[in-house]
């Protein structure tokens, strides 16, 4: 978020309430929230790195989910990339707010499109375009306002695809990711006694790994709390342990026999290979001397240099026109 909120409150006619809590849905690290009273702002961010950044920035009330029993005097929706999630967040803000609802986002995240959709349902109080983005707002306490007008945007309580529970906005919410499926089909039946799935998402790879009767423990590591909650429903096995943490920061008390992963590679809309590289470094640190990393990646992503730095042996074991399958052994990194 740029300074659109600050500009709208200073010059654009947006008035924040003088009292009452203000709900802030999905703000990212570095978002300009200076216009908000910190003691009355309730921030909701399920992505762990952003959640922790916001908490460290001095906001006293940072959560991963919305307190359901609360009513709010105002709400700010920070638009995510995923359109179904963006609509669900607006519907949630409308349902729990007795005042102004503010929507802010980049044009590349569909801010202009959502403005047209929202203004087709309710009367807007104001709008401002700035810094390649758009902020607009409307009031739920306006005469004749009907909250039910956004009921069709409400996120379903349970969304099932291919037999798994998913949720709007999580990676591969509409079905099994083809890269993960390719990796699952290439894995040997037994990887070892202690295994971790880094960036486990809603649990597809982990569910396949648990078909191995000799597997003793499986750590599902996922930074998106909503995806991890889905995984908790999809992976009902006492050997599974769930961790809401950035994979780069994950630690174990004992070395692992294997790590599997389909690492993320986007920050916003831009490809960011550094994300996958941090996963590779984490895997090398987590594995024992004879441990193995099994991963899948888009063909164009330059992970080989990071793999060679972290492991003594790296092989491409298969793939197709879109994806490559990689196996790395003998980690160079010391555990810690």
PyMOL commands that set and color helices and strands:
alter all, ss='L'
color gray80, all
select helices_A, chain A and resi 4-10+38-40+48-56+83-96+107-109+111-119+147-153+178-186+204-209+225-234+247-249+273-286+304-310
alter helices_A, ss='H'
color red, helices_A
select strands_A, chain A and resi 22-25+41-44+62-63+72-78+97-106+126-130+133-139+159-161+164-166+194-198+217-222+240-244+256-261+266-267+270-271+287-298+311-319+323-331
alter strands_A, ss='S'
color yellow, strands_A
deselect
rebuild
show_as cartoon
